């Protein structure tokens, strides 16, 4: 999986004002549906919340990789958000999160889902990449840091 195959400027936002886990999931689902009208916002939100109930997708160091399987979705998509202030997210290191790299995958693509999570986690384990993401003030800068 190549990250630039799933990211889009239209589903990327910097310095979002948000103060809760539920609200960030609402923002993510709103952004996903705005660019992919075939998606149902309630279904996207429910999928993200259901996955999060299984355990936090906060991987530490201020990063979360929320993900959900969506029935009827044709291709994997990503929604990437940074927040202006880190929010409590129950991450594995108990630190607040300010980088959210969300992937939505077709329900039947389990293997691609796991490959995507692995590739994203590997990319976000690079400290220079994460530093560049946090410094990004535009969508273009954010996307450039990831590709």
Buried (B, 14 or more C-beta within 10 A) or exposed (E): BEBEEBBBEEBBBBBBEBEEBEBBBBBBBEBBBEEBEEBBBEBBBBBBBEBBEEEBBBBBBBBBBBBBBBEEBEEBBBBBBBBEEBBEBBBEEEBBBBBBBBBBBBEEBEEBBEEBBEBBEEBBEEEEEBEBBBEBEEBEBBBEBBE
